[in-house]
Amino acid sequence: MNFLIVDDSGVMRRIHKNILLDNKIDESQIFEAENGEVAVKIAEKENIGLFLLDWNMPKLDGLKFVQIIRSIERYEDTPIIMITSEAAKYNVVDAITAGVTNYVVKPIKGDILWEKISRYVK
């Protein structure tokens, strides 16, 4: 199963990648993108099984990315976990309406994030 970490912060991408690596996910299964535009290109080339997605990014934000990715047939039901500092109830509603599977507010502990991710790992 391939994972795509989408976050404009290199530090956050590294944290999320380390959580996956610590839980026995092979590094070859982990892809990274610094914004939604790059993420769409990766998703078109690779077969992604789970997206870890930030909301606030340059060029193409997380919410617009979700709308684009959900329009691609093979990604209609692919799990998308949005990991963001956007904590207002209306943000959560907007994200779920757009097609996000799960929503996590930063900062988050690694074991909590893995608990969310592990529900979808095959």
Secondary structure as UniProt FT lines:
FT   STRAND          2..6
FT   HELIX           10..22
FT   TURN            23..24
FT   HELIX           27..29
FT   STRAND          30..33
FT   HELIX           36..45
FT   STRAND          48..53
FT   HELIX           62..70
FT   HELIX           73..75
FT   STRAND          80..84
FT   HELIX           89..98
FT   STRAND          102..105
FT   HELIX           110..118
FT   TURN            119..120
//
